Amino acid sequence: MARKKPVVLETISFDTQTLALTFFHEMLQRYVPGEQVTPEDAIHLAELFKRHPSYLSKIGPGIKYFEVMPEQFNSQCFCAVLKDETKEGFSYKKCVTQKGE
C-alpha cells in the first residue's frame, strides 16, 4: 500500500494527495473558461499555487486574480492573471504533487 502524503497549505490541509486533487478538481469544474475564481476559492488556490515547481518565475509582478482558461483536449486549467495583465496557466496537479516541469 502506498504511503500517504499529506498536503498542507496555510488555509486548508488534506491527509492525502488524492483528497487534495479531488478538492481542486471539483473547484475547477465549478467554473467555465473565462470565469474569475471567487474570493473564497482564490484563498485556497493562492496557497496551492505556491507549491508549483515554477512558482517564482510564474508570479512575475504579482497576482491580480485567478480565472479558469481553456486547455487542450476540451479541458480547462487555472490561470493566474498578473498585475501587468499577463496570464500564467498552471496545473493544480503539479502543485499538489510538486513533480516536474
Beta strands, then each sheet from edge to edge (+ up, - down):
strand 1: 7-8
strand 2: 13-14
strand 3: 63-71
strand 4: 75-82
strand 5: 87-90
sheet 1: 1+ 2-
sheet 2: 3+ 4- 5+
end
